[in-house]
Amino acid sequence: MVNLIWVFLTVVGIVFAMINGTMNEVNAAVFSGAKEAVTICIGLISILVFWLGIMRIAEEAGLLDKLCTLFRPIVKKLFPDVPNNHPALGYILSNMMANMFGLGNAATPLGIKAMEELRELNGGKKVVTRSMITFLAINTSSLTLIPTTVIAIRMNYHSQAPTEIVGPTLITSIISAIGAVFIDRYFYYRRTRRG
């Protein structure tokens, strides 16, 4: 559906440019936008590689295990359906840690793996479980301590203080994570009361 929307918008834009005689500006914008996208991607790759290296060092030093141990009781309360030593819990915790460090690209494969494990826990059924919904809500709101991707983009555009976004990001991500959990629980309990 999203692809159809993008195709529709592109066709409307091109037709509008042809009618107004602004195709040269559209061509210039397309090529400059493509060039800028490549530049941004290369800049983001360097930052992501750096932070993935830091995550690897933290993992080897045992810091991630300590963080996972610290957050395990909270995660266990959020996902009561998942058994204690099930692999899904480990993937959920790893996904949350990657999101906390602003590594959305690194968190995505962990999130997919967590969903696969939650689906296996559900007997492979294509029905969404309570834990899947909760994980999706938390993953979407994603508590972020260090927004590395945003910092990298701000550095690419020569921001005077690229890290000044850390405080506001932390506050808003805490609020969104708490809001996601409350909304998830509200609809879960409302659904169970209805039977």
N, CA, C and O of each residue as an XYZ file, in Angstrom:
780
protein
N       0.824     -1.196      0.000
C       0.000      0.000      0.000
C       0.872      1.266      0.000
O       0.593      2.223     -0.723
N       1.930      1.255      0.820
C       2.822      2.412      0.882
C       3.472      2.641     -0.474
O       3.626      3.786     -0.900
N       3.859      1.556     -1.164
C       4.462      1.684     -2.495
C       3.508      2.364     -3.468
O       3.918      3.200     -4.274
N       2.238      2.000     -3.388
C       1.246      2.614     -4.273
C       1.106      4.112     -3.984
O       0.965      4.917     -4.905
N       1.146      4.473     -2.712
C       1.049      5.888     -2.342
C       2.235      6.657     -2.917
O       2.058      7.740     -3.474
N       3.469      6.095     -2.786
C       4.664      6.770     -3.313
C       4.609      6.895     -4.834
O       4.983      7.928     -5.388
N       4.145      5.847     -5.505
C       4.022      5.906     -6.970
C       3.018      6.983     -7.360
O       3.263      7.764     -8.280
N       1.891      7.024     -6.661
C       0.866      8.032     -6.936
C       1.428      9.441     -6.746
O       1.235     10.301     -7.605
N       2.117      9.685     -5.639
C       2.686     11.008     -5.374
C       3.727     11.388     -6.423
O       3.784     12.539     -6.856
N       4.552     10.418     -6.834
C       5.571     10.682     -7.851
C       4.932     11.045     -9.188
O       5.340     12.008     -9.838
N       3.938     10.275     -9.590
C       3.261     10.538    -10.870
C       2.572     11.895    -10.840
O       2.660     12.654    -11.806
N       1.883     12.211     -9.740
C       1.209     13.510     -9.617
C       2.230     14.640     -9.682
O       1.996     15.646    -10.351
N       3.353     14.487     -8.999
C       4.403     15.506     -9.016
C       4.977     15.730    -10.399
O       5.186     16.871    -10.810
N       5.234     14.641    -11.127
C       5.791     14.758    -12.484
C       4.783     15.400    -13.430
O       5.137     16.277    -14.218
N       3.529     14.961    -13.353
C       2.494     15.546    -14.212
C       2.332     17.042    -13.893
O       2.220     17.860    -14.807
N       2.321     17.395    -12.617
C       2.209     18.799    -12.210
C       3.395     19.612    -12.737
O       3.221     20.738    -13.204
N       4.612     19.032    -12.658
C       5.809     19.734    -13.170
C       5.733     19.908    -14.676
O       6.159     20.938    -15.198
N       5.195     18.912    -15.391
C       5.070     19.017    -16.853
C       4.075     20.108    -17.228
O       4.301     20.871    -18.168
N       2.973     20.177    -16.487
C       1.948     21.189    -16.780
C       2.494     22.591    -16.516
O       2.229     23.516    -17.284
N       3.258     22.751    -15.427
C       3.790     24.076    -15.053
C       5.101     24.414    -15.744
O       5.603     25.530    -15.607
N       5.658     23.468    -16.483
C       6.910     23.719    -17.189
C       8.123     23.790    -16.258
O       9.069     24.530    -16.528
N       8.098     23.027    -15.171
C       9.208     23.050    -14.195
C       9.947     21.706    -14.136
O      10.457     21.322    -13.083
N      10.003     20.997    -15.268
C      10.679     19.693    -15.286
C      12.182     19.820    -15.027
O      12.780     18.920    -14.438
N      12.803     20.929    -15.461
C      14.235     21.119    -15.200
C      14.514     21.169    -13.704
O      15.489     20.583    -13.234
N      13.658     21.871    -12.948
C      13.828     21.949    -11.500
C      13.624     20.583    -10.852
O      14.324     20.228     -9.903
N      12.657     19.817    -11.372
C      12.420     18.468    -10.840
C      13.634     17.576    -11.091
O      14.073     16.861    -10.190
N      14.181     17.613    -12.307
C      15.385     16.825    -12.619
C      16.554     17.216    -11.716
O      17.258     16.353    -11.193
N      16.755     18.520    -11.539
C      17.851     18.984    -10.677
C      17.644     18.507     -9.238
O      18.595     18.089     -8.579
N      16.411     18.570     -8.754
C      16.117     18.138     -7.386
C      16.333     16.636     -7.216
O      16.844     16.193     -6.187
N      15.944     15.850     -8.226
C      16.128     14.393     -8.158
C      17.606     14.045     -8.052
O      17.996     13.247     -7.200
N      18.432     14.637     -8.910
C      19.857     14.295     -8.908
C      20.585     14.835     -7.678
O      21.449     14.156     -7.125
N      20.246     16.045     -7.249
C      20.901     16.573     -6.042
C      20.451     15.802     -4.803
O      21.238     15.582     -3.882
N      19.188     15.395     -4.785
C      18.683     14.596     -3.664
C      19.357     13.232     -3.590
O      19.690     12.751     -2.507
N      19.555     12.611     -4.761
C      20.240     11.311     -4.789
C      21.680     11.440     -4.305
O      22.172     10.604     -3.547
N      22.348     12.503     -4.756
C      23.738     12.732     -4.333
C      23.810     12.955     -2.823
O      24.688     12.413     -2.150
N      22.891     13.748     -2.301
C      22.874     14.031     -0.863
C      22.554     12.779     -0.055
O      23.107     12.580      1.026
N      21.659     11.929     -0.576
C      21.307     10.685      0.120
C      22.523      9.774      0.260
O      22.741      9.177      1.314
N      23.317      9.670     -0.811
C      24.530      8.840     -0.759
C      25.513      9.404      0.257
O      26.115      8.649      1.021
N      25.681     10.722      0.272
C      26.595     11.369      1.223
C      26.156     11.104      2.657
O      26.980     10.772      3.510
N      24.878     11.248      2.921
C      24.354     11.009      4.276
C      24.554      9.554      4.668
O      24.965      9.263      5.792
N      24.262      8.624      3.737
C      24.416      7.190      4.040
C      25.854      6.843      4.389
O      26.096      6.090      5.333
N      26.807      7.379      3.645
C      28.217      7.097      3.933
C      28.593      7.661      5.301
O      29.307      7.014      6.067
N      28.111      8.866      5.606
C      28.365      9.439      6.930
C      27.754      8.604      8.040
O      28.367      8.412      9.090
N      26.531      8.101      7.807
C      25.875      7.268      8.815
C      26.591      5.933      8.998
O      26.662      5.410     10.110
N      27.118      5.387      7.914
C      27.825      4.105      8.010
C      29.013      4.236      8.963
O      29.242      3.357      9.793
N      29.760      5.319      8.847
C      30.931      5.475      9.718
C      30.521      5.568     11.179
O      31.164      4.972     12.044
N      29.447      6.317     11.465
C      28.981      6.444     12.849
C      28.448      5.114     13.359
O      28.738      4.722     14.489
N      27.662      4.410     12.527
C      27.118      3.122     12.948
C      28.221      2.095     13.187
O      28.158      1.321     14.142
N      29.220      2.089     12.326
C      30.342      1.164     12.519
C      31.035      1.463     13.846
O      31.384      0.547     14.590
N      31.232      2.751     14.139
C      31.862      3.134     15.405
C      31.048      2.630     16.589
O      31.595      1.998     17.492
N      29.729      2.906     16.592
C      28.906      2.514     17.730
C      28.712      1.008     17.805
O      28.598      0.460     18.902
N      28.672      0.328     16.667
C      28.609     -1.138     16.704
C      29.891     -1.699     17.309
O      29.858     -2.698     18.028
N      31.024     -1.054     17.016
C      32.286     -1.457     17.643
C      32.249     -1.239     19.146
O      32.701     -2.088     19.915
N      31.707     -0.091     19.564
C      31.565      0.185     20.995
C      30.655     -0.862     21.644
O      30.936     -1.351     22.738
N      29.552     -1.198     20.945
C      28.641     -2.231     21.472
C      29.362     -3.571     21.594
O      29.160     -4.304     22.562
N      30.194     -3.884     20.620
C      30.949     -5.146     20.651
C      31.921     -5.170     21.835
O      32.061     -6.185     22.518
N      32.587     -4.035     22.064
C      33.488     -3.927     23.216
C      32.700     -4.069     24.518
O      33.131     -4.757     25.443
N      31.530     -3.405     24.578
C      30.685     -3.508     25.772
C      30.217     -4.946     25.990
O      30.122     -5.419     27.122
N      29.925     -5.633     24.880
C      29.502     -7.030     24.982
C      30.650     -7.904     25.500
O      30.451     -8.734     26.387
N      31.857     -7.710     24.938
C      33.019     -8.496     25.374
C      33.381     -8.195     26.829
O      33.831     -9.082     27.555
N      33.185     -6.947     27.253
C      33.509     -6.565     28.629
C      32.438     -7.009     29.625
O      32.642     -6.921     30.836
N      31.308     -7.483     29.124
C      30.236     -7.947     30.000
C      29.242     -6.867     30.384
O      28.339     -7.112     31.183
N      29.399     -5.655     29.815
C      28.501     -4.559     30.146
C      27.074     -4.838     29.667
O      26.111     -4.559     30.381
N      26.942     -5.391     28.454
C      25.604     -5.694     27.935
C      24.918     -6.755     28.779
O      23.712     -6.683     29.014
N      25.690     -7.751     29.241
C      25.107     -8.774     30.115
C      24.606     -8.152     31.413
O      23.544     -8.517     31.917
N      25.382     -7.208     31.950
C      24.966     -6.533     33.188
C      23.716     -5.694     32.951
O      22.807     -5.678     33.782
N      23.670     -4.992     31.809
C      22.477     -4.205     31.483
C      21.264     -5.111     31.280
O      20.160     -4.797     31.725
N      21.483     -6.234     30.606
C      20.388     -7.196     30.400
C      19.905     -7.742     31.736
O      18.701     -7.891     31.948
N      20.845     -8.046     32.647
C      20.480     -8.536     33.981
C      19.702     -7.469     34.740
O      18.738     -7.774     35.443
N      20.128     -6.209     34.593
C      19.459     -5.100     35.261
C      18.021     -4.937     34.761
O      17.105     -4.701     35.549
N      17.833     -5.067     33.442
C      16.510     -4.856     32.854
C      15.649     -6.118     32.795
O      14.460     -6.034     32.489
N      16.233     -7.289     33.085
C      15.480     -8.547     32.995
C      14.215     -8.553     33.855
O      13.171     -8.977     33.359
N      14.247     -8.103     35.124
C      13.001     -8.102     35.912
C      11.906     -7.229     35.293
O      10.728     -7.587     35.326
N      12.300     -6.083     34.727
C      11.312     -5.198     34.089
C      10.734     -5.870     32.852
O       9.522     -5.862     32.635
N      11.623     -6.457     32.037
C      11.180     -7.125     30.810
C      10.310     -8.329     31.144
O       9.344     -8.616     30.436
N      10.649     -9.035     32.223
C       9.859    -10.205     32.625
C       8.451     -9.785     33.033
O       7.487    -10.503     32.771
N       8.330     -8.614     33.678
C       6.998     -8.100     34.041
C       6.202     -7.701     32.797
O       4.986     -7.887     32.737
N       6.909     -7.148     31.802
C       6.239     -6.728     30.574
C       5.823     -7.909     29.709
O       4.836     -7.838     28.977
N       6.595     -9.008     29.801
C       6.327    -10.201     28.984
C       6.138    -11.427     29.872
O       6.984    -12.321     29.871
N       5.033    -11.483     30.635
C       4.842    -12.616     31.555
C       4.612    -13.946     30.837
O       4.799    -15.007     31.432
N       4.210    -13.901     29.567
C       3.941    -15.132     28.808
C       5.219    -15.834     28.362
O       5.181    -17.014     28.012
N       6.351    -15.126     28.368
C       7.606    -15.694     27.870
C       8.335    -16.379     29.026
O       8.598    -15.748     30.049
N       8.669    -17.680     28.870
C       9.403    -18.383     29.935
C      10.761    -17.739     30.207
O      11.329    -17.070     29.344
N      11.275    -17.952     31.427
C      12.509    -17.304     31.895
C      13.702    -17.482     30.969
O      14.358    -16.491     30.645
N      14.010    -18.673     30.535
C      15.225    -18.910     29.753
C      14.953    -19.067     28.258
O      15.772    -19.624     27.529
N      13.817    -18.580     27.813
C      13.481    -18.691     26.390
C      14.333    -17.720     25.576
O      14.574    -16.598     26.021
N      14.799    -18.134     24.375
C      15.623    -17.240     23.543
C      14.943    -15.912     23.194
O      15.625    -14.911     22.973
N      13.618    -15.895     23.143
C      12.894    -14.659     22.805
C      13.235    -13.545     23.788
O      13.372    -12.385     23.399
N      13.371    -13.903     25.066
C      13.686    -12.909     26.089
C      15.057    -12.281     25.837
O      15.231    -11.073     26.003
N      16.018    -13.096     25.441
C      17.357    -12.591     25.126
C      17.342    -11.654     23.930
O      18.000    -10.614     23.946
N      16.589    -12.020     22.884
C      16.494    -11.155     21.705
C      15.767     -9.854     22.019
O      16.132     -8.794     21.512
N      14.735     -9.939     22.855
C      14.013     -8.729     23.254
C      14.945     -7.791     24.006
O      14.980     -6.591     23.733
N      15.702     -8.341     24.957
C      16.647     -7.526     25.728
C      17.730     -6.931     24.829
O      18.074     -5.757     24.969
N      18.268     -7.730     23.909
C      19.305     -7.232     22.998
C      18.760     -6.119     22.107
O      19.442     -5.125     21.857
N      17.533     -6.290     21.633
C      16.891     -5.265     20.816
C      16.722     -3.975     21.600
O      16.973     -2.888     21.081
N      16.298     -4.095     22.845
C      16.110     -2.915     23.678
C      17.444     -2.207     23.938
O      17.503     -0.978     23.931
N      18.508     -2.974     24.168
C      19.830     -2.373     24.407
C      20.325     -1.630     23.151
O      20.860     -0.525     23.250
N      20.143     -2.241     21.984
C      20.557     -1.587     20.732
C      19.766     -0.303     20.511
O      20.323      0.705     20.075
N      18.466     -0.335     20.809
C      17.646      0.873     20.675
C      18.068      1.940     21.678
O      18.035      3.130     21.364
N      18.462      1.531     22.873
C      18.893      2.501     23.883
C      20.112      3.289     23.425
O      20.271      4.463     23.759
N      20.970      2.625     22.656
C      22.165      3.302     22.157
C      21.931      3.921     20.779
O      22.880      4.321     20.105
N      20.667      3.999     20.364
C      20.323      4.673     19.119
C      20.728      3.921     17.873
O      20.868      4.523     16.808
N      20.918      2.617     17.983
C      21.353      1.811     16.833
C      20.161      1.089     16.226
O      20.088     -0.139     16.237
N      19.230      1.871     15.696
C      18.020      1.297     15.127
C      18.299      0.250     14.060
O      17.613     -0.770     13.988
N      19.322      0.506     13.220
C      19.652     -0.451     12.162
C      20.164     -1.765     12.740
O      19.880     -2.831     12.195
N      20.913     -1.700     13.831
C      21.410     -2.913     14.473
C      20.300     -3.597     15.265
O      20.321     -4.815     15.442
N      19.326     -2.814     15.742
C      18.236     -3.373     16.530
C      17.225     -4.119     15.675
O      16.547     -5.021     16.167
N      17.114     -3.757     14.403
C      16.094     -4.355     13.536
C      16.223     -5.871     13.403
O      15.231     -6.572     13.600
N      17.418     -6.418     13.071
C      17.505     -7.882     12.980
C      17.204     -8.584     14.305
O      16.636     -9.676     14.323
N      17.592     -7.945     15.415
C      17.293     -8.531     16.727
C      15.787     -8.525     16.982
O      15.246     -9.472     17.552
N      15.116     -7.456     16.559
C      13.669     -7.375     16.714
C      12.949     -8.416     15.873
O      11.977     -9.023     16.323
N      13.428     -8.621     14.652
C      12.824     -9.639     13.774
C      13.005    -11.020     14.382
O      12.085    -11.838     14.381
N      14.208    -11.274     14.905
C      14.487    -12.570     15.529
C      13.616    -12.765     16.773
O      13.130    -13.868     17.022
N      13.419    -11.698     17.552
C      12.554    -11.788     18.734
C      11.128    -12.140     18.327
O      10.485    -12.975     18.963
N      10.632    -11.500     17.263
C       9.279    -11.803     16.783
C       9.170    -13.245     16.308
O       8.160    -13.907     16.550
N      10.220    -13.738     15.625
C      10.212    -15.136     15.177
C      10.151    -16.089     16.369
O       9.420    -17.079     16.348
N      10.926    -15.780     17.408
C      10.919    -16.620     18.609
C       9.568    -16.551     19.317
O       9.083    -17.567     19.815
N       8.960    -15.376     19.368
C       7.639    -15.242     19.983
C       6.589    -16.003     19.185
O       5.650    -16.565     19.748
N       6.760    -16.014     17.881
C       5.832    -16.772     17.037
C       6.003    -18.271     17.270
O       5.016    -19.006     17.331
N       7.248    -18.728     17.399
C       7.490    -20.145     17.713
C       6.888    -20.509     19.056
O       6.334    -21.595     19.224
N       6.998    -19.594     20.013
C       6.429    -19.815     21.341
C       4.912    -19.964     21.255
O       4.297    -20.616     22.098
N       4.320    -19.360     20.241
C       2.875    -19.440     20.014
C       2.503    -20.643     19.145
O       1.375    -20.739     18.662
N       3.442    -21.547     18.952
C       3.167    -22.734     18.153
C       3.217    -22.487     16.662
O       2.678    -23.280     15.890
N       3.850    -21.405     16.238
C       3.972    -21.095     14.814
C       2.705    -20.531     14.199
O       2.644    -20.339     12.985
N       1.688    -20.261     15.016
C       0.431    -19.704     14.497
C       0.652    -18.286     13.984
O       1.548    -17.577     14.440
N      -0.179    -17.888     13.030
C      -0.081    -16.536     12.470
C      -1.006    -15.572     13.207
O      -1.481    -14.591     12.636
N      -1.251    -15.865     14.481
C      -2.076    -15.006     15.322
C      -1.144    -14.213     16.232
O      -0.221    -14.771     16.825
N      -1.388    -12.917     16.337
C      -0.544    -12.055     17.162
C      -0.869    -12.288     18.636
O      -2.034    -12.290     19.032
N       0.179    -12.487     19.446
C      -0.006    -12.728     20.873
C       0.156    -11.441     21.668
O       0.562    -10.407     21.138
N      -0.170    -11.531     22.946
C      -0.026    -10.382     23.852
C       1.434     -9.909     23.868
O       1.695     -8.707     23.809
N       2.377    -10.843     23.947
C       3.796    -10.482     23.999
C       4.250     -9.805     22.707
O       5.057     -8.876     22.747
N       3.744    -10.257     21.573
C       4.106     -9.651     20.290
C       3.635     -8.197     20.225
O       4.365     -7.319     19.767
N       2.419     -7.957     20.686
C       1.868     -6.600     20.667
C       2.675     -5.695     21.601
O       3.020     -4.567     21.245
N       2.971     -6.205     22.801
C       3.758     -5.434     23.766
C       5.134     -5.114     23.200
O       5.612     -3.984     23.312
N       5.776     -6.121     22.585
C       7.107     -5.903     22.026
C       7.067     -4.870     20.908
O       7.948     -4.015     20.822
N       6.065     -4.941     20.062
C       5.935     -3.972     18.975
C       5.750     -2.556     19.521
O       6.338     -1.605     19.006
N       4.930     -2.423     20.565
C       4.701     -1.099     21.170
C       5.985     -0.546     21.774
O       6.308      0.627     21.583
N       6.717     -1.384     22.503
C       7.958     -0.932     23.148
C       9.029     -0.654     22.105
O       9.759      0.331     22.215
N       9.131     -1.508     21.097
C      10.136     -1.329     20.054
C       9.873     -0.060     19.247
O      10.811      0.627     18.844
N       8.605      0.250     19.012
C       8.256      1.445     18.254
C       8.571      2.709     19.053
O       9.072      3.688     18.500
N       8.279      2.686     20.345
C       8.553      3.872     21.174
C      10.032      3.979     21.517
O      10.546      5.087     21.666
N      10.712      2.874     21.643
C      12.151      2.705     21.883
C      12.830      3.774     22.738
O      13.159      4.863     22.267
N      13.023      3.432     23.987
C      13.778      4.266     24.914
C      15.187      4.454     24.365
O      15.876      3.473     24.086
N      15.623      5.705     24.206
C      16.926      5.997     23.603
C      17.764      6.844     24.544
O      17.368      7.945     24.927
N      18.931      6.317     24.915
C      19.870      7.066     25.754
C      20.771      7.952     24.905
O      21.001      9.117     25.230
N      21.283      7.381     23.802
C      22.195      8.120     22.914
C      21.660      8.008     21.487
O      21.778      6.944     20.880
N      21.077      9.072     20.935
C      20.524      9.015     19.575
C      21.629      9.141     18.517
O      21.788     10.197     17.905
N      22.382      8.072     18.308
C      23.566      8.134     17.453
C      23.234      8.522     16.012
O      23.983      9.280     15.396
N      22.138      8.023     15.470
C      21.789      8.338     14.078
C      21.495      9.830     13.923
O      21.953     10.461     12.970
N      20.735     10.389     14.857
C      20.400     11.812     14.788
C      21.658     12.657     14.972
O      21.831     13.669     14.293
N      22.535     12.247     15.885
C      23.795     12.975     16.094
C      24.624     12.949     14.806
O      25.210     13.960     14.418
N      24.666     11.781     14.147
C      25.429     11.661     12.895
C      24.865     12.577     11.814
O      25.624     13.230     11.097
N      23.548     12.630     11.692
C      22.932     13.508     10.685
C      23.234     14.972     11.013
O      23.541     15.758     10.116
N      23.147     15.337     12.291
C      23.446     16.722     12.688
C      24.910     17.062     12.414
O      25.224     18.189     12.031
N      25.812     16.088     12.609
C      27.230     16.321     12.309
C      27.441     16.497     10.811
O      28.231     17.343     10.392
N      26.733     15.696      9.990
C      26.844     15.821      8.534
C      26.416     17.191      8.042
O      26.942     17.697      7.050
N      25.462     17.789      8.737
C      24.981     19.116      8.343
C      25.653     20.229      9.138
O      25.146     21.349      9.197
N      26.794     19.920      9.749
C      27.653     20.886     10.440
C      26.929     21.654     11.543
O      27.026     22.878     11.635
N      26.201     20.911     12.375
C      25.535     21.531     13.517
C      26.586     22.064     14.494
O      27.642     21.456     14.664
N      26.296     23.190     15.130
C      27.218     23.776     16.115
C      27.352     22.880     17.341
O      28.433     22.774     17.920
N      26.256     22.235     17.738
C      26.258     21.354     18.912
C      25.430     20.109     18.587
O      24.265     20.022     18.975
N      26.020     19.154     17.883
C      25.238     17.990     17.451
C      24.710     17.119     18.586
O      23.741     16.383     18.398
N      25.330     17.191     19.756
C      24.879     16.332     20.859
C      23.856     16.992     21.774
O      23.425     16.380     22.751
N      23.459     18.228     21.479
C      22.481     18.883     22.345
C      21.110     18.218     22.264
O      20.223     18.533     23.057
N      20.933     17.315     21.328
C      19.673     16.593     21.159
C      19.515     15.462     22.187
O      18.420     14.920     22.341
N      20.597     15.101     22.891
C      20.581     13.951     23.803
C      19.546     14.130     24.917
O      18.745     13.227     25.156
N      19.549     15.274     25.600
C      18.602     15.510     26.704
C      17.144     15.436     26.269
O      16.375     14.657     26.832
N      16.747     16.239     25.269
C      15.351     16.162     24.812
C      14.952     14.774     24.295
O      13.822     14.332     24.501
N      15.888     14.090     23.622
C      15.578     12.748     23.117
C      15.330     11.791     24.269
O      14.402     10.984     24.217
N      16.146     11.873     25.301
C      15.982     11.009     26.465
C      14.630     11.238     27.128
O      13.922     10.286     27.455
N      14.277     12.502     27.324
C      12.998     12.827     27.977
C      11.814     12.340     27.141
O      10.905     11.691     27.659
N      11.833     12.658     25.839
C      10.701     12.258     24.991
C      10.624     10.746     24.809
O       9.529     10.189     24.727
N      11.777     10.077     24.743
C      11.721      8.621     24.575
C      11.240      7.929     25.848
O      10.570      6.899     25.771
N      11.573      8.482     27.027
C      11.045      7.919     28.284
C       9.528      8.084     28.320
O       8.801      7.151     28.661
N       9.057      9.280     27.967
C       7.610      9.534     27.962
C       6.909      8.622     26.954
O       5.858      8.056     27.257
N       7.486      8.477     25.754
C       6.835      7.627     24.741
C       6.849      6.161     25.152
O       5.884      5.442     24.894
N       7.938      5.699     25.795
C       8.003      4.298     26.228
C       6.970      4.022     27.324
O       6.282      3.003     27.291
N       6.867      4.937     28.295
C       5.874      4.769     29.367
C       4.465      4.827     28.782
O       3.597      4.037     29.154
N       4.246      5.768     27.865
C       2.941      5.873     27.211
C       2.585      4.607     26.438
O       1.442      4.152     26.482
N       3.561      4.037     25.730
C       3.319      2.814     24.961
C       2.924      1.659     25.870
O       2.011      0.896     25.554
N       3.618      1.532     27.006
C       3.300      0.446     27.948
C       1.905      0.641     28.533
O       1.134     -0.315     28.622
N       1.570      1.877     28.934
C       0.245      2.128     29.514
C      -0.868      1.867     28.494
O      -1.883      1.251     28.819
N      -0.674      2.335     27.273
C      -1.693      2.114     26.238
C      -1.830      0.623     25.934
O      -2.943      0.117     25.785
N      -0.699     -0.081     25.841
C      -0.727     -1.527     25.600
C      -1.496     -2.241     26.708
O      -2.355     -3.078     26.433
N      -1.186     -1.909     27.957
C      -1.852     -2.566     29.084
C      -3.339     -2.208     29.148
O      -4.176     -3.060     29.448
N      -3.660     -0.949     28.865
C      -5.051     -0.520     28.888
C      -5.887     -1.345     27.916
O      -6.939     -1.864     28.290
N      -5.427     -1.469     26.670
C      -6.187     -2.229     25.677
C      -6.193     -3.719     25.989
O      -7.174     -4.406     25.706
N      -5.104     -4.226     26.570
C      -5.067     -5.652     26.938
C      -6.118     -5.940     28.013
O      -6.901     -6.880     27.881
N      -6.134     -5.126     29.083
C      -7.098     -5.372     30.169
C      -8.524     -5.100     29.719
O      -9.454     -5.760     30.182
N      -8.706     -4.153     28.839
C     -10.046     -3.886     28.305
C     -10.546     -5.067     27.486
O     -11.713     -5.447     27.567
N      -9.638     -5.643     26.693
C     -10.009     -6.799     25.881
C     -10.306     -8.022     26.752
O     -11.241     -8.772     26.471
N      -9.514     -8.223     27.807
C      -9.763     -9.394     28.690
C     -11.041     -9.244     29.478
O     -11.715    -10.236     29.755
N     -11.398     -8.005     29.852
C     -12.656     -7.790     30.576
C     -13.864     -8.099     29.689
O     -14.888     -8.590     30.164
N     -13.729     -7.807     28.400
C     -14.826     -8.085     27.461
C     -14.933     -9.570     27.160
O     -15.980    -10.050     26.727
N     -13.850    -10.293     27.390
C     -13.848    -11.744     27.139
C     -13.491    -12.017     25.730
O     -13.435    -13.177     25.321
